[in-house]
Amino acid sequence: MWAVGIACGVGLGVLEAQVSGAEKPTPEVSSPLAAPPAPQAAEKEPVSPDDGTLLVALSGNRQFCVKMNEMEFSKEALKPREQRSGPLITTMGYKYQISMSRQGRSGVVKLFESPTYRTAYMEKAKAPTEYPQPRLPTEKEMKQSASQKRYTNKEKPHWLPKDTCTTLEPEYSFPLPQGRYDIYLGFDVLVLNGLWSPLQSDFVTNVVIEKGKVARIVGTVDTTNGVRTVKLEIPREQGSAGSR
């Protein structure tokens, strides 16, 4: 079963082993003036007369918001010395998707995926002022300088506060063949190493899709006073729900 959850408190080496997929962002750099893209549904296949319908209805304020540093990294590991006085920014963007897994079959299929909402852009840092050295560095000092690992001293991220929240639609509807399904709603974060990591999600299991009928799932997506809620439920007795 697809495992998703909050990922935090990990180093870069562990993070790269946990990221969901190898998808990388486009090489284009976001402009601070660029507006966030509007969500777009994936292309729908022709509806079969034997299909049923999955309806995901969301309540709450339907807002999902991110902060500058969703992934906990050491400032010393990521930022050059001359940039450590500023805020640490590791959240470069985020997106969300609704996915399904049909029981009896392998794999997870995305029913809907939002575009990437960029929350920071990279800008070339100004070269620090260099003063005349009173003496030449020793061989030991040169070796120590060469061994220091820094994220970058040529670029620094700038935060885009207007793009940190997105509002989901009240309803999402999908035609599906008859069967039993597990349904997922997940949010992923784009981090400094250019990879995606699961951020927050929930799922329901044993959703029954019947010919000509609507299977309704109710969910809550809410961000109030900095507290995020992502939850899915089946408003009927059959089926079970859980979160990760």
JONOR-V578460 format. One record per helix or strand. SS is the DSSP state (@ for helix, = for strand). FROM is the first residue (numbers start at 1). LEN is the number of residues. If there is no record, write none. Layout:
BEGIN
SS&FROM&LEN + SS&FROM&LEN
END
This chain:
BEGIN
@&12&7 + =&52&8 + =&63&3 + @&75&4 + @&81&3 + =&93&10 + =&109&5 + =&117&2 + =&120&5 + @&139&9 + =&155&5 + @&161&3 + =&165&3 + =&171&6 + =&179&12 + =&196&14 + =&214&11 + =&227&8 + =&240&3
END
